[in-house]
Amino acid sequence: MDKLIRYYNIHNLVNILVYDVNVELVSELDFKYEYFSCEKENASLLEINSHKIKIFPYDSLSIKGGSCISHKTVYSVGKFAVEKDKEIGIYIIGNEYHIYTNGLNIIDIIVQLVLIKNNHSFMHAACYKKNNKGYAITGLGGIGKTQIIMKSLQEPNVSILGDDLVIVSKEGVIKSFPKPFMLKRQHKEVAGSRLRFFEFRRKTLSVYSGVFYFMKDNIPFSGLIKKLLFADNALLRFIKLRLLPKDAELVAMSPVNININIEDISKHNNIILVDRIDASSSTIELNINKNEAVNRLVGIINAEFHTTIWVLLFLSKFNLVNLEYFNNNSYEVYRGFLEKNKFSHIESGILIDPTSYCEMIVNKLEID
């Protein structure tokens, strides 16, 4: 019997239970869901009809009734996953989704599927809370979400709900989803003293990366290091996970570790949809009707899941998911959310310097 090694409870909407999967996947899940980590013993207290995502090693897949798709059942029908050695199985029993995997991570899109069933959805946005009001910036990647959060944190009595993803409800509420910040050099310009250790960590990673790759290419141990890079067994995957250098220009920092307050929910919110445009240093506010805004927000979150949205298509193909219901309810969640909050849309040129851009966005957000 597989051993339970992780349990995450996401706002009592989704419960993720992880059983004996490989260390790389556990590390990925911890990175994104650690804030929601619970004592494993509490998993036994879950109600029978609660929504659960259970994650198992692929080798333990045994089809005994219910509805299932996997490499074993559909690979001859069509390409089920990106690679044959990244095997995946999805087994649906009532409100439970059993994911069997040897490393392929499709958990986020299954979480989104469960959220939609519960009249919630992920939103690709950064959100902070100040004076009992929430302020969120949403849009495609590169609009400066983390910079806005860092700028807002220079003010007193500010807490965050997330800098990349948050959860929104049909009732108009924003709920937290605080992943670690992925910080770049430009974030230091607007973060002030909160990131006093950022430059030290970045330089340390840079030196470590340089030494590692010099050894790989220039000393007698280079052959062993190259074997480590390309080998694929459980022990060496564990070693690689701990030893391989990370990108020195991108430093992960947990909000908890830099003493940032995290707020779980916000009920009264201002939201700005931002589009960045080329070769311009101007900002203009655009008129957008509610249907257009809903279409944009659904498109943005679907784009965020572009690498795993194929899972929904396969589940639909084998009648395990009603794709029409999923799409319709996605629109209904965002429509209900926007009806209960203030929403605006701006275009801003990429030639505006980061500090001025952040000040401008924060000022527009906080205008009542």
Stockholm file with secondary structure:
# STOCKHOLM 1.0

chainA/1-368         MDKLIRYYNIHNLVNILVYDVNVELVSELDFKYEYFSCEKENASLLEINSHKIKIFPYDSLSIKGGSCISHKTVYSVGKFAVEKDKEIGIYIIGNEYHIYTNGLNIIDIIVQLVLIKNNHSFMHAACYKKNNKGYAITGLGGIGKTQIIMKSLQEPNVSILGDDLVIVSKEGVIKSFPKPFMLKRQHKEVAGSRLRFFEFRRKTLSVYSGVFYFMKDNIPFSGLIKKLLFADNALLRFIKLRLLPKDAELVAMSPVNININIEDISKHNNIILVDRIDASSSTIELNINKNEAVNRLVGIINAEFHTTIWVLLFLSKFNLVNLEYFNNNSYEVYRGFLEKNKFSHIESGILIDPTSYCEMIVNKLEID
#=GR chainA/1-368 SS CCCEEEEEEETTTEEEEEESCCHHHHHHHHHHHGGGBCCGGGGGGCCTTSCEEEEEEGGGCCCCSSEEEEHHHHTTTSCCSSCTTSCEEEEEETTEEEEEESSCCCHHHHHHHHHHHTTEEEEEEEEEEETTEEEEEECSTTSCHHHHHHHHTTSTTEEEEESSEEEEETTSCEECCCCCEEECHHHHHHHGGGGTTHHHHHHHHHHHHHHHHHHHHHSTTHHHHHHHHHCCSHHHHHHHHHHSCCCTTCEEECTGGGTCCBCSEESSEEEEEEEEESSCCCEEEECCCHHHHHHHHHHHHHHHTTTTTHHHHHHHHTTSSCHHHHHHHHHHHHHHHHHTSEEEEEEEETTSCHHHHHHHHHHHHTCC
#=GC SS_cons         CCCEEEEEEETTTEEEEEESCCHHHHHHHHHHHGGGBCCGGGGGGCCTTSCEEEEEEGGGCCCCSSEEEEHHHHTTTSCCSSCTTSCEEEEEETTEEEEEESSCCCHHHHHHHHHHHTTEEEEEEEEEEETTEEEEEECSTTSCHHHHHHHHTTSTTEEEEESSEEEEETTSCEECCCCCEEECHHHHHHHGGGGTTHHHHHHHHHHHHHHHHHHHHHSTTHHHHHHHHHCCSHHHHHHHHHHSCCCTTCEEECTGGGTCCBCSEESSEEEEEEEEESSCCCEEEECCCHHHHHHHHHHHHHHHTTTTTHHHHHHHHTTSSCHHHHHHHHHHHHHHHHHTSEEEEEEEETTSCHHHHHHHHHHHHTCC
//
